[in-house]
Amino acid sequence: MKVIRKIGEMMDISEIYRREGRTIGFVPTMGYLHQGHTSLFKIARKKSHILVVSIFVNPLQFGPNEDYKEYPRDLQRDLEICKNENVDIVFAPSESEMYLKDFSTFVEVKNLDEELCGKYRPGHFIGVATVVLKLFNIVKPHIAVFGLKDAQQYFIIRRMVRDLNLDIEIIPGPTIRESDGLAMSSRNVYLNSEERKQATVLYKSLMLAKDIIEKGERSASRIIYEMEKFIKENAPLSKIQYIQIVDTNNLKPIEELKSEFLIALAVFFGKTRLIDNIIISLDGTTNII
C-alpha cells in the first residue's frame, strides 16, 4: 500500500493507471475510519482494479463554531485499517497542500443545500463540493462511492457530477449500523455512556415512521409529529435540530408522501450532533435504510 501526500505525485500515478487501462475506484474520507467506511471500500474494490482512499479533514466544510480542531484523528490507525482492507493507495495531503494561502475558488450546488443539514450549516456543502471536486481532479477516479448516512451529501455530489459532466460514476453505499441500530459515525466517540444509550432513538424513530407509513399514513406533518413525540419521550438528553421529509429529486419538503422520499433528522446529545435517514419508495423500487 502506498501513502501519498503530494498532489502532483497522486496525479501522476493515477494517469499511469489510466493509460494502462486500469479502473480507479475512490472513497473520500475524513479519517477515523470505522466499518461504515470499510463497507464503502469493499463496494469500490469489487468495481475497480485500483482502490484509492483519501484521508483529509476538510476545513472548508466546518463552520466557525463547529468541531474542526476537535474532530477525531488517528492516521496510523487509519493506515492499518486501509492496509487490512487491501487499499492500494492512501492519499493523505496536508491542509497547506490542498489549499494555497490565496485559494479563492469554490463550488456551489444550488437549491439542494437549502433544507436538511444545509439549512443549519451554511457554507458546509460548498466546502464539501469544493473539496470533492478537487479530489476528483487529483485522483482521477472512474468510480467513487459515498455512504447514504450523509444522504444530502450523496445527492449533492451526484448532481455536481451530472451538471459539470464529470466522467465519474457515483455509487451509493448503504448506512452501516451498530447492533442496536445507531448509524456508525466518527463522532459517536464523543458520546458519554448515557448519551450513547439514548442515541438509538434516531434509528428507532425512523423505524416508527416506516411502520406508520406501511400502515397507510401519507401526511408528512403527522409522521414528523409522531417522530418528535417519540424522541422527546424516550431520549430526555436529546435536542432535535430538525426532522424533515423531502423529495429525493430536489430535496424540498413534501406534505403528501408520493413516489420516493427521504426522511432525515439531526439530533444533538450535548455538543454532539448526530444525523440519520431512510429512503423509502412507495412503489417498492427503493428502500435503502
C-alpha positions in Angstrom: 0.0 0.0 0.0 1.3 3.4 -1.0 0.8 6.5 1.2 0.9 9.7 -0.9 0.9 13.2 0.5 1.6 15.3 -2.6 -0.9 16.3 -5.2 1.5 16.0 -8.1 2.5 12.5 -7.2 -1.1 11.4 -6.8 -2.0 12.8 -10.2 1.0 11.2 -11.9 0.3 7.8 -10.6 -3.4 8.0 -11.5 -2.5 9.0 -15.0 -0.3 5.9 -15.3 -3.1 3.6 -14.2 -5.5 5.2 -16.6 -3.1 4.8 -19.5 -2.7 1.1 -18.5 -6.5 0.7 -18.8 -7.0 0.1 -15.1 -10.2 1.2 -13.4 -9.7 3.5 -10.4 -12.2 3.3 -7.5 -12.2 6.1 -4.9 -13.6 6.6 -1.5 -13.0 10.1 0.1 -13.0 10.1 3.9 -12.1 12.4 6.8 -10.4 9.5 8.5 -11.0 8.0 12.0 -12.3 5.0 10.0 -14.9 2.5 11.0 -17.0 -0.2 9.4 -19.1 2.3 7.6 -16.1 3.4 5.7 -14.7 -0.1 5.1 -18.1 -1.2 3.7 -17.6 1.6 1.0 -14.1 0.3 0.4 -15.5 -3.2 -0.4 -18.0 -1.8 -2.8 -15.3 0.2 -4.7 -12.9 -2.8 -4.5 -15.3 -5.0 -6.4 -15.7 -2.5 -9.2 -12.1 -1.4 -9.8 -8.6 -2.5 -10.3 -7.0 0.2 -8.1 -8.6 1.4 -4.8 -7.7 4.8 -3.6 -8.8 6.2 -0.2 -8.3 9.8 0.8 -7.9 10.9 4.4 -8.3 14.6 4.8 -10.2 16.6 7.4 -11.5 19.4 5.2 -11.6 22.7 7.0 -13.9 24.3 4.4 -16.9 22.2 5.5 -16.7 23.2 9.1 -18.4 26.3 10.4 -16.7 28.8 12.9 -18.3 27.2 15.9 -18.0 23.5 14.8 -15.6 20.8 15.7 -12.8 21.1 13.1 -10.0 21.2 15.7 -11.6 18.5 17.9 -12.6 16.2 15.0 -11.0 12.8 15.9 -7.8 12.0 14.0 -5.6 8.9 14.1 -3.7 8.5 10.8 -1.6 5.5 11.9 -4.7 3.6 13.0 -6.4 4.5 9.7 -3.5 3.3 7.7 -3.6 -0.1 9.4 -7.3 -0.4 8.6 -6.7 0.6 5.0 -3.9 -2.0 4.7 -6.1 -4.7 6.1 -8.8 -3.8 3.6 -6.3 -4.1 0.7 -6.4 -0.4 -0.2 -3.8 0.3 -2.9 -3.2 4.0 -2.2 -4.0 6.3 0.7 -3.9 9.9 -0.3 -3.4 11.9 2.8 -2.5 15.5 2.0 -1.9 18.4 4.4 -4.2 21.4 4.6 -1.5 23.5 3.1 -1.1 21.1 0.2 -4.8 21.2 -0.6 -5.3 24.9 -0.1 -2.8 27.5 -1.1 -2.9 30.7 1.0 -4.7 32.6 -1.7 -7.2 29.9 -2.6 -10.3 31.6 -3.8 -12.4 29.2 -6.0 -15.5 27.4 -4.6 -18.2 25.1 -5.9 -21.8 25.6 -5.1 -24.6 23.2 -5.9 -27.6 25.5 -5.6 -31.1 24.5 -4.3 -30.1 21.1 -3.0 -28.4 22.7 0.1 -31.4 24.8 1.3 -33.0 22.2 3.6 -31.9 19.5 5.9 -28.3 19.9 7.2 -27.6 22.7 4.7 -30.2 24.9 6.3 -28.4 24.8 9.6 -24.8 24.6 8.4 -24.4 27.5 6.0 -21.5 27.0 3.6 -21.0 23.4 4.6 -21.9 21.9 1.3 -19.9 24.5 -0.6 -16.9 23.2 1.3 -17.9 19.6 0.6 -18.4 20.1 -3.1 -15.2 22.1 -3.5 -13.0 19.5 -1.8 -14.7 16.6 -3.6 -14.2 18.2 -7.0 -10.5 18.9 -6.1 -10.1 15.3 -5.1 -11.8 14.0 -8.2 -9.3 16.1 -10.3 -6.4 14.8 -8.3 -7.3 11.1 -8.0 -8.9 10.9 -11.4 -11.3 8.0 -10.5 -13.6 6.2 -12.8 -16.0 5.4 -9.8 -16.5 7.0 -6.4 -18.5 5.6 -3.5 -20.4 7.7 -1.0 -22.3 6.5 2.0 -26.0 7.2 2.3 -25.8 8.1 6.0 -24.9 11.5 4.6 -27.7 11.4 2.1 -27.8 15.1 1.3 -24.1 14.9 0.6 -24.6 12.0 -1.8 -27.4 13.8 -3.7 -25.4 17.0 -4.0 -22.2 15.2 -5.3 -24.3 13.2 -7.7 -25.9 16.5 -9.0 -22.5 18.2 -9.3 -21.1 15.3 -11.3 -24.2 15.4 -13.6 -24.2 19.2 -14.0 -20.4 19.5 -14.7 -20.3 16.5 -17.0 -17.7 14.7 -14.9 -16.8 11.3 -16.3 -17.2 9.5 -12.9 -19.8 7.0 -11.7 -21.2 7.9 -8.3 -22.2 4.8 -6.3 -24.2 4.9 -3.1 -23.3 2.7 -0.1 -26.0 1.8 2.5 -25.7 3.0 6.0 -23.9 0.7 8.3 -25.2 0.4 11.8 -24.2 -0.8 15.3 -26.1 -3.9 16.6 -28.6 -1.6 18.3 -29.3 0.4 15.2 -27.1 3.5 15.7 -25.6 4.7 12.5 -21.8 4.3 12.6 -20.1 7.7 12.7 -16.7 9.1 13.7 -18.5 11.4 16.1 -20.0 8.6 18.1 -16.9 8.6 20.2 -18.0 12.0 21.7 -21.0 10.4 23.4 -20.9 9.5 27.1 -22.5 6.2 28.1 -26.0 7.6 28.8 -26.0 9.7 25.6 -24.8 6.6 23.6 -27.7 4.6 25.1 -30.3 7.2 24.2 -28.8 7.9 20.8 -30.5 4.7 19.5 -33.7 6.8 19.4 -32.7 8.2 16.0 -33.0 4.9 14.2 -36.0 3.8 16.3 -37.9 7.0 15.3 -37.1 6.3 11.7 -38.4 2.7 12.1 -41.5 4.2 13.8 -42.0 6.4 10.7 -41.6 3.5 8.4 -44.2 1.5 10.3 -46.7 4.3 10.3 -46.2 4.7 6.5 -46.7 0.9 6.0 -50.0 1.2 7.8 -51.2 3.8 5.3 -50.2 7.2 6.7 -49.4 9.7 4.0 -49.2 13.0 5.9 -45.6 14.1 6.4 -46.5 16.5 9.2 -48.3 13.7 11.1 -45.3 11.4 10.7 -42.9 14.2 11.9 -45.1 14.9 14.9 -45.1 11.2 15.9 -41.3 11.1 15.5 -40.7 14.2 17.6 -43.0 12.9 20.3 -41.2 9.5 20.4 -37.8 11.1 20.6 -38.7 13.5 23.4 -40.4 10.8 25.4 -37.5 8.3 25.0 -34.4 10.4 25.0 -34.5 13.3 27.5 -30.9 14.2 26.8 -31.7 14.9 23.1 -32.3 18.2 21.4 -33.9 17.9 18.0 -32.4 20.2 15.4 -34.7 19.1 12.5 -36.9 16.3 11.2 -37.8 16.6 7.6 -39.4 14.6 4.8 -38.2 15.7 1.4 -38.4 14.6 -2.3 -35.2 12.8 -3.3 -35.2 14.7 -6.7 -35.0 18.2 -5.3 -34.6 17.8 -1.5 -37.6 20.0 -1.0 -40.1 19.3 1.8 -43.3 17.5 0.9 -46.6 17.2 2.7 -48.2 14.3 1.0 -46.0 11.2 0.6 -45.6 10.1 -3.0 -43.1 8.2 -5.1 -39.6 8.2 -3.4 -38.7 10.4 -0.4 -36.1 10.9 2.2 -36.9 11.0 5.9 -33.9 12.7 7.7 -33.2 14.1 11.1 -30.4 15.7 13.1 -30.3 15.5 16.9 -27.9 16.8 19.5 -26.7 15.0 22.5 -24.8 17.6 24.4 -22.5 19.1 21.8 -22.5 16.0 19.6 -24.7 16.3 16.5 -25.9 13.1 15.0 -27.7 12.5 11.7 -29.6 9.6 10.3 -32.1 8.9 7.5 -34.0 6.4 5.5 -35.0 6.5 1.8 -38.4 5.0 1.0 -40.2 4.4 -2.3 -43.9 3.8 -2.2 -43.8 1.8 -5.4 -41.3 -0.6 -3.8 -38.4 0.1 -6.1 -36.2 1.6 -3.4 -36.0 1.1 0.4 -32.4 1.8 1.5 -32.1 2.1 5.3 
